[in-house]
Amino acid sequence: MVVDVSVLSTKADDIARALEDEIISGQIPPGQVLRQEHVCERFGVSRTPVREALQRLEALGLVSAVPNRGVRVRSISAAEIREAFLIRAALESLATAEAASRITAADLARLDEAEERFAALTLEMRAPLRLGEVPDSTLAVEWMGANHAFHDVIYEVAALPRVETLAKSARRSFIGGRVWSARGELDELFARNDMQHRAIRDALAAGSANGARSLARDHVLSSGRLMEAALDVATARSRESDSFSI
């Protein structure tokens, strides 16, 4: 029997992408062990694509191998988060400036469509935060995907594949479920992201490379600062919870 390697690779891609989304959104928490047999059962596949998918997650730094058990989801440090946002700020500002001289009316229409979906999901994400509740993890995955989709249009227009690859690798470093207790900081993050997306869109429509570059850089750096603040709050609340449980 001849095994179609391309089919296995596609399955591995799908599995890795699904697990990646769940890890960086917090749906799969840091410390959880992903066993090959459990992942096989969940996706209805053999061990080969699962093994390949887990290896890809390990290469991305999202998991670490556990001998004879599978892989464990890593807890990303504040230093790693800060570095990731610094990398993204440099690369996304470069791509956005390049896109300003290339963008067409059709590209702007796609960007507007991506922004409309992002804005709608942002409102959904903010609703539970205003009530002091935690957003649903499935909704968080959708919001994250919509956020990425907006920037992906810009990457496509910029036509800088190496910059795109590096930036997308850096943006995988998301804190995940640990930050959901920092409701005030997250609400500000969501509101600011939406406004900044619209400002970037307007700069691109005007063909302003310098304006687009500056707005993209500020957008990423301000998101990073808010994420760091959210992590600080989440860490403090976790310590308080631990002290009360002693």
KEROSE-396269 format. One line per 2 residues: for each residue x, y, z of N, C-alpha, C. Coordinates in nm, 4 decimals. Each point is the difference from the previous one (the first is absolute). Layout:
// residues N
X/Y/Z/X/Y/Z/X/Y/Z | ...
This chain:
// residues 246
0.0839/-0.1200/0.0000/-0.0839/0.1200/0.0000/0.0877/0.1254/0.0000 | -0.0274/0.0915/-0.0931/0.0780/0.1220/-0.0112/-0.0676/0.1108/0.0804
0.0756/0.0606/0.0902/-0.0527/0.1077/0.0838/0.0229/0.1333/-0.0677 | -0.1037/0.0779/-0.0141/0.0093/0.1323/-0.0601/0.0559/0.0969/0.1038
0.1276/0.0349/-0.0142/0.0678/0.0865/0.0974/-0.0663/0.1375/0.0064 | -0.0474/0.0494/-0.1136/-0.0614/0.1330/-0.0016/-0.1263/0.0032/0.0847
-0.0767/-0.1121/0.0008/-0.1209/-0.0078/0.0810/0.0351/0.0029/0.1481 | 0.1044/-0.0761/0.0370/0.0432/-0.0020/0.1393/0.0459/0.1379/0.0454
0.0732/0.0696/-0.0889/0.0487/0.1330/0.0340/-0.1153/0.0966/0.0181 | -0.1024/-0.0133/-0.0852/-0.1164/0.0863/0.0134/-0.0710/-0.0244/0.1322
-0.0124/-0.1280/0.0376/-0.0620/-0.0336/0.1282/0.0821/0.0573/0.1152 | 0.1312/-0.0121/-0.0108/0.0875/0.0534/0.1047/-0.0152/0.1513/0.0100
-0.0116/0.0672/-0.1152/-0.0202/0.1451/-0.0012/-0.1289/0.0371/0.0714 | -0.1077/-0.0723/-0.0325/-0.1308/0.0289/0.0596/0.0012/-0.0217/0.1515
0.0627/-0.1088/0.0421/0.0066/-0.0310/0.1430/0.0854/0.1034/0.0735 | 0.1156/0.0328/-0.0574/0.0892/0.0978/0.0625/-0.0677/0.1357/0.0108
-0.0732/0.0389/-0.1044/-0.0673/0.1305/0.0005/-0.1099/0.0046/0.1056 | -0.0770/-0.1079/0.0097/-0.1086/-0.0050/0.0985/0.0544/0.0056/0.1424
0.1042/-0.0781/0.0267/0.0588/-0.0015/0.1341/0.0682/0.1327/0.0315 | 0.0637/0.0582/-0.1005/0.0664/0.1294/0.0200/-0.1002/0.1070/0.0409
-0.1132/0.0054/-0.0701/-0.1028/0.0982/0.0334/-0.0482/-0.0185/0.1436 | -0.0180/-0.1242/0.0399/-0.0522/-0.0280/0.1340/0.1025/0.0307/0.1086
0.1272/-0.0194/-0.0325/0.1059/0.0290/0.0978/0.0159/0.1494/0.0193 | 0.0095/0.0753/-0.1101/0.0293/0.1429/0.0145/-0.1219/0.0800/0.0431
-0.1185/-0.0607/-0.0089/-0.1200/0.0678/0.0519/-0.0263/-0.0357/0.1459 | 0.0685/-0.1035/0.0502/-0.0211/-0.0430/0.1374/-0.0993/-0.1126/0.0145
-0.0575/-0.0459/-0.1115/-0.0953/-0.1097/0.0063/0.0685/-0.1277/0.0502 | 0.1251/-0.0196/-0.0419/0.0842/-0.1045/0.0581/0.0992/0.0716/0.0910
-0.0075/-0.0173/0.1317/0.0806/0.0798/0.0928/0.1454/-0.0442/0.0081 | 0.0888/0.0903/0.0418/0.1405/-0.0357/0.0231/0.0093/-0.1134/0.1010
0.0922/-0.0909/-0.0244/0.0200/-0.1128/0.0897/-0.0732/-0.1256/-0.0417 | -0.1009/0.0130/-0.0844/-0.0756/-0.1186/-0.0420/0.0833/-0.0862/-0.0936
-0.0060/-0.1303/0.0218/0.0727/-0.0945/-0.0841/-0.0896/-0.0468/-0.1138 | 0.0515/0.0065/-0.1210/-0.0721/-0.0489/-0.1177/0.0575/-0.1365/-0.0365
-0.0752/-0.1030/0.0263/0.0446/-0.1361/-0.0305/-0.0368/-0.0348/-0.1433 | 0.0917/-0.0678/-0.0673/-0.0225/-0.0352/-0.1403/-0.1288/-0.0791/-0.0192
-0.0240/-0.0977/0.0882/-0.1179/-0.0850/-0.0180/-0.1301/0.0786/0.0145 | 0.0003/0.0997/0.0896/-0.1199/0.0815/0.0188/-0.0252/0.0902/-0.1216
0.1093/0.0555/-0.0540/-0.0130/0.0862/-0.1175/-0.0442/-0.0828/-0.1213 | 0.0534/-0.1222/-0.0107/-0.0408/-0.0900/-0.1086/-0.1498/-0.0273/0.0061
-0.0472/-0.0293/0.1199/-0.1419/-0.0309/0.0183/-0.0870/0.1215/-0.0305 | 0.0439/0.1162/0.0428/-0.0788/0.1214/-0.0220/-0.0161/0.0310/-0.1488
0.1085/-0.0106/-0.0759/-0.0046/0.0381/-0.1410/-0.0242/-0.1186/-0.0937 | -0.0058/-0.1211/0.0566/-0.0280/-0.1177/-0.0806/0.1079/-0.0309/-0.1019
0.1255/0.0110/0.0417/0.1121/-0.0242/-0.0911/0.1006/-0.0936/0.0658 | 0.0990/-0.0415/-0.0784/0.1062/-0.0860/0.0511/0.1028/0.0833/0.0757
0.1008/-0.0674/0.0536/0.1022/0.0700/0.0786/0.0929/0.0861/-0.0858 | 0.0149/-0.0368/-0.1283/0.0976/0.0708/-0.0832/-0.0299/0.1495/-0.0135
-0.1196/0.0410/-0.0450/-0.0260/0.1451/-0.0083/-0.0035/0.0681/0.1361 | -0.0420/-0.0725/0.1037/-0.0029/0.0575/0.1344/0.1417/0.0277/0.0482
0.0885/-0.0970/-0.0222/0.1395/0.0181/0.0400/0.0606/0.1201/-0.0715 | -0.0305/0.0124/-0.1300/0.0523/0.1118/-0.0780/-0.0578/0.1329/0.0493
-0.1284/0.0012/0.0333/-0.0637/0.1217/0.0491/0.0608/0.0443/0.1328 | 0.0229/-0.0942/0.0900/0.0580/0.0332/0.1302/0.1437/0.0491/-0.0140
0.0707/-0.0569/-0.0969/0.1369/0.0465/-0.0254/0.0003/0.1443/-0.0492 | -0.1000/0.0344/-0.0803/-0.0100/0.1382/-0.0492/-0.0286/0.0966/0.1146
-0.0865/-0.0421/0.0903/-0.0303/0.0851/0.1161/0.1236/0.0174/0.0881 | 0.0785/-0.1051/0.0096/0.1230/0.0092/0.0794/0.0992/0.0948/-0.0667
0.0091/-0.0062/-0.1326/0.0899/0.0896/-0.0726/-0.0411/0.1460/0.0159 | -0.1296/0.0235/0.0184/-0.0507/0.1362/0.0207/0.0209/0.0481/0.1433
0.0421/-0.0916/0.0890/0.0219/0.0370/0.1389/-0.1256/-0.0007/0.0848 | -0.1097/-0.0591/-0.0535/-0.1250/-0.0024/0.0741/-0.0099/-0.1172/0.0960
0.0740/-0.1065/-0.0284/-0.0017/-0.1184/0.0860/0.1422/-0.0509/0.0175 | 0.0180/-0.0843/0.1003/0.1299/-0.0656/0.0209/-0.0247/-0.1491/0.0205
0.0934/-0.0805/-0.0473/-0.0167/-0.1446/0.0050/0.0051/-0.0527/0.1431 | -0.0869/-0.0973/0.0286/-0.0015/-0.0695/0.1283/0.0308/-0.1470/-0.0304
0.1152/-0.0514/0.0445/0.0388/-0.1369/-0.0327/-0.1090/-0.1029/0.0307 | -0.0313/-0.0798/-0.1005/-0.0966/-0.1109/0.0121/-0.1432/0.0453/0.0307
-0.0278/0.1290/-0.0168/-0.1349/0.0472/0.0312/-0.0625/0.0804/-0.1141 | 0.0792/0.0819/-0.0679/-0.0531/0.0858/-0.1048/0.0688/0.1345/0.0068
-0.0773/0.1074/0.0000/0.0575/0.1331/0.0127/-0.0802/0.0782/0.1034 | 0.0668/0.0951/0.0633/-0.0647/0.0843/0.1007/-0.0067/0.1433/-0.0526
-0.1153/0.0641/0.0154/-0.0170/0.1381/-0.0430/0.0851/0.0912/0.0877 | 0.0827/0.0816/-0.0636/0.0904/0.0877/0.0726/-0.0714/0.1222/0.0555
0.0533/0.0515/0.1091/-0.0454/0.1263/0.0559/0.0976/0.1068/-0.0482 | -0.0460/0.0871/-0.0877/0.0877/0.1001/-0.0604/0.0252/0.1132/0.0990
0.1258/0.0401/0.0124/0.0379/0.1013/0.0987/-0.0298/0.1407/-0.0494 | -0.0029/0.0929/0.0936/-0.0225/0.1412/-0.0340/0.1108/0.0513/-0.0913
0.1232/-0.0473/0.0216/0.1129/0.0428/-0.0837/-0.0186/-0.0462/-0.1435 | -0.0493/-0.1223/-0.0172/-0.0251/-0.0510/-0.1345/-0.1108/0.0777/-0.0690
-0.1034/0.0340/0.0767/-0.1096/0.0787/-0.0545/0.0511/0.1361/-0.0469 | 0.0797/0.0656/0.0826/0.0505/0.1328/-0.0345/0.0856/-0.0062/-0.1258
0.0868/-0.1006/-0.0086/0.0848/-0.0133/-0.1178/-0.0832/-0.0240/-0.1259 | -0.1033/-0.0827/0.0134/-0.0861/-0.0301/-0.1141/-0.0671/0.1266/-0.0523
-0.0478/0.0855/0.0905/-0.0654/0.1225/-0.0437/0.0993/0.0990/-0.0608 | 0.1220/0.0026/0.0493/0.1022/0.0868/-0.0596/0.0303/-0.0445/-0.1431
0.0100/-0.1316/-0.0203/0.0249/-0.0540/-0.1348/-0.1170/0.0339/-0.0921 | -0.1197/-0.0218/0.0506/-0.1186/0.0281/-0.0812/-0.0095/0.1478/-0.0358
0.0312/0.0868/0.0941/-0.0082/0.1437/-0.0259/0.0905/0.0399/-0.1158 | 0.1212/-0.0534/-0.0006/0.0951/0.0335/-0.1063/-0.0452/-0.0557/-0.1348
-0.0444/-0.1247/-0.0004/-0.0344/-0.0653/-0.1260/-0.1346/0.0470/-0.0553 | -0.0980/0.0170/0.0869/-0.1315/0.0421/-0.0482/0.0022/0.1449/-0.0483
0.0802/0.0842/0.0638/0.0109/0.1377/-0.0479/0.0651/0.0028/-0.1384 | 0.0984/-0.0862/-0.0208/0.0665/-0.0093/-0.1300/-0.0976/-0.0462/-0.1075
-0.0751/-0.1061/0.0288/-0.0952/-0.0538/-0.0973/-0.1115/0.0999/-0.0302 | -0.0473/0.0693/0.1027/-0.1098/0.0950/-0.0190/0.0445/0.1191/-0.0842
0.1213/0.0470/0.0218/0.0527/0.1099/-0.0808/0.0137/-0.0421/-0.1456 | 0.0466/-0.1207/-0.0224/0.0149/-0.0517/-0.1361/-0.1364/-0.0134/-0.0677
-0.1000/-0.0424/0.0759/-0.1334/-0.0190/-0.0563/-0.0635/0.1319/-0.0435 | 0.0397/0.1098/0.0627/-0.0615/0.1298/-0.0310/0.0191/0.0399/-0.1454
0.1110/-0.0420/-0.0597/0.0267/0.0372/-0.1399/-0.0545/-0.1027/-0.0992 | -0.0538/-0.1099/0.0512/-0.0468/-0.1074/-0.0872/-0.1504/-0.0228/0.0055
-0.0639/0.0477/0.1053/-0.1380/-0.0377/0.0250/-0.0950/0.0538/-0.1064 | -0.0977/-0.0823/-0.0379/-0.0988/0.0358/-0.1015/-0.1377/0.0143/0.0638
-0.0956/0.0439/-0.0794/-0.1376/0.0127/0.0489/-0.0547/-0.1358/0.0422 | 0.0357/-0.1036/-0.0747/-0.0454/-0.1350/0.0343/0.0613/-0.0466/0.1310
0.1278/0.0347/0.0216/0.0667/-0.0354/0.1257/-0.0659/0.0716/0.1178 | -0.0329/0.1266/-0.0199/-0.0664/0.0772/0.1063/-0.1363/-0.0582/0.0338
-0.0685/-0.0505/-0.1027/-0.1310/-0.0620/0.0246/0.0166/-0.1249/0.0869 | 0.1049/-0.0779/-0.0269/0.0261/-0.1198/0.0824/0.0406/0.0401/0.1405
0.0769/0.1081/0.0108/0.0428/0.0473/0.1318/-0.1208/0.0489/0.0799 | -0.0913/0.0694/-0.0679/-0.1216/0.0475/0.0673/-0.0846/-0.1177/0.0492
-0.0098/-0.1029/-0.0823/-0.0771/-0.1182/0.0389/0.0613/-0.0670/0.1223 | 0.1343/-0.0100/0.0007/0.0699/-0.0601/0.1146/-0.0200/0.0843/0.1255
0.0031/0.1336/-0.0158/-0.0161/0.0888/0.1150/-0.1422/-0.0055/0.0549 | -0.0988/-0.0112/-0.0882/-0.1387/-0.0082/0.0457/-0.0219/-0.1245/0.0861
0.0572/-0.1115/-0.0430/-0.0133/-0.1235/0.0796/0.0739/0.0145/0.1321 | 0.1198/0.0589/-0.0054/0.0775/0.0195/0.1229/-0.0746/0.0907/0.0979
-0.0591/0.1077/-0.0509/-0.0728/0.0942/0.0856/-0.1193/-0.0681/0.0672 | -0.0715/-0.0833/-0.0774/-0.1168/-0.0698/0.0556/0.0416/-0.0968/0.1101
0.1079/-0.0747/-0.0232/0.0469/-0.0954/0.1005/0.0593/0.0711/0.1212 | 0.0574/0.1175/-0.0224/0.0539/0.0781/0.1117/-0.1127/0.0401/0.0947
-0.1123/0.0416/-0.0551/-0.1156/0.0336/0.0835/-0.0476/-0.1210/0.0795 | 0.0013/-0.1175/-0.0637/-0.0406/-0.1227/0.0690/0.0972/-0.0344/0.1115
0.1289/0.0231/-0.0232/0.1010/-0.0296/0.1019/-0.0110/0.0949/0.1186 | -0.0372/0.1254/-0.0270/-0.0056/0.0998/0.1072/-0.1243/-0.0157/0.0871
-0.1063/-0.0578/-0.0559/-0.1265/-0.0102/0.0744/0.0151/-0.0734/0.1334 | 0.0586/-0.1211/0.0046/0.0146/-0.0664/0.1300/0.0977/0.0707/0.0930
0.1032/0.0644/-0.0562/0.0963/0.0713/0.0838/-0.0675/0.1121/0.0778 | -0.0946/0.0682/-0.0644/-0.0711/0.1092/0.0667/-0.0895/-0.0507/0.1116
-0.0351/-0.1275/-0.0068/-0.0826/-0.0603/0.1050/0.0853/-0.0708/0.1052 | 0.1318/0.0127/-0.0150/0.0905/-0.0652/0.0940/0.0160/-0.1474/-0.0245
-0.0326/-0.0427/-0.1220/0.0092/-0.1414/-0.0340/0.1152/-0.0248/-0.0964 | 0.0304/-0.1270/-0.0214/0.1098/-0.0398/-0.0879/-0.0547/-0.0348/-0.1386
0.0609/0.0512/-0.1073/-0.0463/-0.0336/-0.1348/0.0123/-0.1496/-0.0279 | -0.0899/-0.0514/-0.0809/0.0038/-0.1400/-0.0392/0.1261/-0.0271/-0.0809
0.0659/-0.1129/0.0265/0.1264/-0.0298/-0.0677/-0.0187/-0.0210/-0.1502 | -0.1151/-0.0537/-0.0402/-0.0264/-0.0179/-0.1429/-0.0119/0.1353/-0.0689
-0.0646/0.0949/0.0659/-0.0111/0.1350/-0.0529/0.1375/0.0652/-0.0081 | 0.0850/-0.0276/0.0982/0.1356/0.0553/-0.0001/0.0776/-0.0476/-0.1216
-0.0181/-0.1270/-0.0386/0.0669/-0.0534/-0.1189/-0.0497/0.0721/-0.1248 | -0.1305/0.0236/-0.0075/-0.0570/0.0704/-0.1156/0.0525/0.1425/-0.0074
0.0039/0.0667/0.1160/0.0492/0.1385/0.0037/0.1457/0.0074/-0.0449 | 0.0793/-0.0927/0.0497/0.1409/-0.0031/-0.0358/0.0173/-0.0228/-0.1502
-0.0817/-0.0913/-0.0555/0.0069/-0.0260/-0.1429/-0.0389/0.1222/-0.0822 | -0.1010/0.0740/0.0477/-0.0430/0.1206/-0.0705/0.1074/0.1088/0.0069
0.0665/0.0083/0.1132/0.1105/0.0949/0.0155/0.1113/-0.0328/-0.0985 | 0.0356/-0.1264/-0.0083/0.1043/-0.0430/-0.0920/-0.0416/0.0229/-0.1451
-0.1289/-0.0236/-0.0299/-0.0479/0.0151/-0.1376/0.0176/0.1430/-0.0506 | -0.0214/0.0972/0.0884/0.0197/0.1404/-0.0372/0.1443/0.0233/-0.0423
0.0934/-0.0460/0.0820/0.1415/0.0208/-0.0308/0.0457/-0.0862/-0.1173 | -0.0633/-0.1151/-0.0185/0.0393/-0.0870/-0.1111/-0.0267/0.0645/-0.1352
-0.1058/0.0802/-0.0085/-0.0260/0.0735/-0.1245/0.1167/0.0939/-0.0289 | 0.0479/0.0659/0.1028/0.1121/0.0933/-0.0151/0.1263/-0.0740/-0.0413
0.0269/-0.1154/0.0634/0.1175/-0.0789/-0.0376/-0.0062/-0.0410/-0.1465 | -0.1177/-0.0417/-0.0437/-0.0164/-0.0444/-0.1379/0.0283/0.1144/-0.0972
-0.0509/0.1178/0.0325/0.0213/0.1169/-0.0857/0.1477/0.0405/-0.0003 | 0.0640/-0.0056/0.1146/0.1409/0.0393/0.0109/0.0917/-0.0903/-0.0809
-0.0386/-0.1272/-0.0148/0.0781/-0.0967/-0.0786/0.1442/-0.0116/0.0492 | 0.0129/-0.0155/0.1326/0.1313/-0.0219/0.0625/-0.0086/-0.1324/0.0767
0.0150/-0.1131/-0.0684/-0.0254/-0.1298/0.0627/0.0874/-0.0327/0.1203 | 0.1245/0.0412/-0.0002/0.0870/-0.0303/0.1148/-0.0425/0.0823/0.1215
-0.0314/0.1245/-0.0225/-0.0491/0.0849/0.1087/-0.1291/-0.0584/0.0554 | -0.0893/-0.0427/-0.0875/-0.1273/-0.0586/0.0413/0.0209/-0.1249/0.0852
0.0895/-0.0873/-0.0432/0.0254/-0.1237/0.0738/0.0522/0.0280/0.1402 | 0.0948/0.0910/0.0108/0.0579/0.0329/0.1303/-0.1029/0.0665/0.0918
-0.0792/0.0909/-0.0559/-0.1002/0.0700/0.0807/-0.1069/-0.0956/0.0502 | -0.0433/-0.0913/-0.0860/-0.1030/-0.0954/0.0403/0.0529/-0.0959/0.1060
0.1284/-0.0309/-0.0066/0.0602/-0.0847/0.1022/0.0006/0.0718/0.1343 | 0.0319/0.1288/-0.0014/0.0055/0.0772/0.1253/-0.1375/0.0183/0.0614
-0.1027/0.0128/-0.0823/-0.1318/0.0262/0.0566/-0.0629/-0.1239/0.0633 | 0.0632/-0.1150/-0.0134/-0.0509/-0.1202/0.0664/0.0223/0.0041/0.1503
0.0875/0.0902/0.0440/0.0307/0.0088/0.1427/-0.1077/0.0799/0.0727 | -0.1141/-0.0618/0.0197/-0.1123/0.0626/0.0680/-0.0112/-0.0605/0.1389
-0.0378/0.0803/0.1000/0.0032/-0.0470/0.1379/-0.1051/-0.1061/0.0289 | -0.1089/0.0043/-0.0733/-0.1026/-0.1022/0.0199/-0.0897/0.0272/0.1194
-0.0509/-0.1084/0.0595/-0.1023/0.0117/0.1023/0.0427/0.0694/0.1270 | 0.1282/0.0189/0.0236/0.0441/0.0616/0.1250/-0.0436/0.1448/0.0136
-0.0289/0.0671/-0.1105/-0.0281/0.1430/0.0083/-0.1483/0.0318/0.0136 | -0.0865/-0.1006/-0.0111/-0.1427/0.0324/-0.0035/-0.0514/0.0603/0.1306
0.0733/-0.0160/0.1091/-0.0432/0.0622/0.1253/0.0247/0.1507/0.0005 | 0.0859/0.0483/-0.0912/0.0308/0.1433/-0.0071/-0.1025/0.0675/-0.0907
-0.1210/0.0105/0.0481/-0.1117/0.0400/-0.0864/0.0104/0.1450/-0.0475 | 0.0376/0.0910/0.0896/0.0091/0.1405/-0.0382/0.1052/0.0249/-0.1065
0.1169/-0.0594/0.0178/0.1077/0.0171/-0.0970/-0.0391/-0.0578/-0.1355 | -0.0678/-0.1145/0.0007/-0.0403/-0.0629/-0.1254/-0.1067/0.0816/-0.0712
-0.0922/0.0566/0.0747/-0.1036/0.0813/-0.0625/0.0634/0.1190/-0.0721 | 0.0989/0.0600/0.0637/0.0707/0.1127/-0.0626/0.0740/-0.0476/-0.1239
0.0612/-0.1186/0.0080/0.0734/-0.0555/-0.1134/-0.0922/-0.0194/-0.1198 | -0.1154/-0.0605/0.0238/-0.0928/-0.0270/-0.1094/-0.0493/0.1301/-0.0637
-0.0371/0.0968/0.0820/-0.0504/0.1273/-0.0523/0.1084/0.0726/-0.0799 | 0.1218/0.0009/0.0524/0.1095/0.0710/-0.0664/0.0385/-0.0685/-0.1307
0.0012/-0.1332/-0.0002/0.0354/-0.0725/-0.1225/-0.0926/0.0360/-0.1147 | -0.1292/0.0066/0.0288/-0.0973/0.0296/-0.1042/0.0242/0.1391/-0.0583
0.0204/0.0994/0.0857/0.0243/0.1359/-0.0472/0.1302/0.0089/-0.0799 | 0.1018/-0.0723/0.0450/0.1285/0.0049/-0.0684/-0.0067/-0.0687/-0.1366
-0.0763/-0.1067/-0.0104/-0.0183/-0.0643/-0.1299/-0.0598/0.0990/-0.1004 | -0.0996/0.0757/0.0445/-0.0659/0.0950/-0.0894/0.0956/0.1106/-0.0419
0.0850/0.0442/0.0924/0.0969/0.1044/-0.0328/0.1021/-0.0510/-0.1014 | 0.0439/-0.1242/0.0167/0.0939/-0.0602/-0.0956/-0.0646/-0.0099/-0.1375
-0.1256/-0.0419/-0.0024/-0.0727/-0.0122/-0.1265/-0.0056/0.1348/-0.0712 | -0.0294/0.1077/0.0739/-0.0112/0.1331/-0.0596/0.1350/0.0477/-0.0543
0.1076/-0.0303/0.0715/0.1332/0.0388/-0.0462/0.0361/-0.0738/-0.1287 | -0.0370/-0.1271/-0.0075/0.0251/-0.0776/-0.1220/-0.0816/0.0550/-0.1168
-0.1259/0.0353/0.0269/-0.0859/0.0550/-0.1054/0.0565/0.1312/-0.0535 | 0.0655/0.0766/0.0881/0.0583/0.1277/-0.0396/0.1368/-0.0168/-0.0652
0.0522/-0.1232/0.0004/0.1313/-0.0255/-0.0583/0.1143/0.0566/0.0810 | -0.0239/0.0197/0.1302/0.1020/0.0591/0.0873/0.0877/-0.1083/0.0619
0.1168/-0.0221/-0.0584/0.0908/-0.1039/0.0491/0.0499/0.0330/0.1404 | 0.0387/0.1256/0.0213/0.0513/0.0393/0.1317/-0.1094/-0.0090/0.1066
-0.1182/0.0459/-0.0343/-0.1104/-0.0077/0.0955/-0.0363/-0.1433/0.0321 | -0.0063/-0.0845/-0.1028/-0.0339/-0.1407/0.0204/0.1060/-0.0694/0.0847
0.1266/0.0309/-0.0272/0.1106/-0.0609/0.0757/-0.0100/0.0362/0.1479 | -0.0191/0.1286/0.0288/-0.0076/0.0469/0.1382/-0.1206/-0.0581/0.0730
-0.1139/-0.0021/-0.0668/-0.1222/-0.0523/0.0628/0.0117/-0.1494/0.0287 | 0.0583/-0.0755/-0.0933/0.0153/-0.1441/0.0195/0.0935/-0.0294/0.1165
0.1089/0.0755/0.0081/0.0955/-0.0197/0.1096/-0.0642/0.0322/0.1346 | -0.0683/0.1135/0.0075/-0.0657/0.0390/0.1250/-0.1078/-0.1006/0.0393
-0.0712/-0.0504/-0.0995/-0.1056/-0.0983/0.0235/0.0548/-0.1247/0.0691 | 0.1081/-0.0541/-0.0534/0.0566/-0.1228/0.0560/0.0609/0.0261/0.1376
0.0740/0.1098/0.0144/0.0652/0.0289/0.1281/-0.1016/0.0285/0.1109 | -0.1069/0.0713/-0.0326/-0.1003/0.0286/0.1024/-0.0721/-0.1281/0.0407
-0.0231/-0.0893/-0.0963/-0.0599/-0.1299/0.0326/0.0915/-0.0785/0.0927 | 0.1304/0.0069/-0.0288/0.0964/-0.0705/0.0837/0.0020/0.0524/0.1424
-0.0071/0.1321/0.0147/0.0017/0.0580/0.1349/-0.1251/-0.0404/0.0779 | -0.1140/-0.0006/-0.0671/-0.1226/-0.0400/0.0667/0.0016/-0.1482/0.0359
0.0584/-0.0817/-0.0856/0.0121/-0.1421/0.0302/0.0894/-0.0219/0.1219 | 0.1088/0.0756/0.0077/0.0883/-0.0111/0.1160/-0.0737/0.0405/0.1272
-0.0795/0.1065/-0.0089/-0.0779/0.0439/0.1163/-0.1023/-0.1064/0.0389 | -0.0630/-0.0601/-0.1012/-0.0983/-0.1050/0.0260/0.0656/-0.1201/0.0664
0.1201/-0.0333/-0.0450/0.0717/-0.1123/0.0594/0.0367/0.0293/0.1446 | 0.0413/0.1234/0.0288/0.0334/0.0377/0.1373/-0.1212/-0.0152/0.0916
-0.1159/0.0459/-0.0488/-0.1223/-0.0110/0.0793/-0.0358/-0.1462/0.0221 | 0.0080/-0.0793/-0.1079/-0.0345/-0.1416/0.0097/0.0924/-0.0727/0.0973
0.1293/0.0328/-0.0055/0.0971/-0.0635/0.0888/-0.0278/0.0368/0.1451 | -0.0296/0.1286/0.0242/-0.0284/0.0454/0.1361/-0.1244/-0.0691/0.0555
-0.1040/-0.0126/-0.0832/-0.1231/-0.0637/0.0459/0.0211/-0.1484/0.0253 | 0.0867/-0.0607/-0.0812/0.0298/-0.1415/0.0199/0.0714/-0.0214/0.1332
0.0907/0.0916/0.0345/0.0726/-0.0093/0.1269/-0.0937/0.0206/0.1181 | -0.0932/0.0942/-0.0162/-0.0984/0.0232/0.1066/-0.0848/-0.1240/0.0222
-0.0402/-0.0620/-0.1096/-0.0824/-0.1214/0.0082/0.0770/-0.1116/0.0698 | 0.1288/-0.0122/-0.0344/0.0830/-0.1047/0.0615/0.0156/0.0259/0.1489
0.0142/0.1274/0.0401/0.0196/0.0311/0.1412/-0.1255/-0.0291/0.0799 | -0.1169/0.0202/-0.0590/-0.1250/-0.0267/0.0699/-0.0261/-0.1497/0.0136
0.0584/-0.0779/-0.0923/-0.0258/-0.1446/0.0023/0.0928/-0.0758/0.0934 | 0.0993/0.0711/0.0531/0.0946/-0.0685/0.0901/-0.0642/-0.0263/0.1358
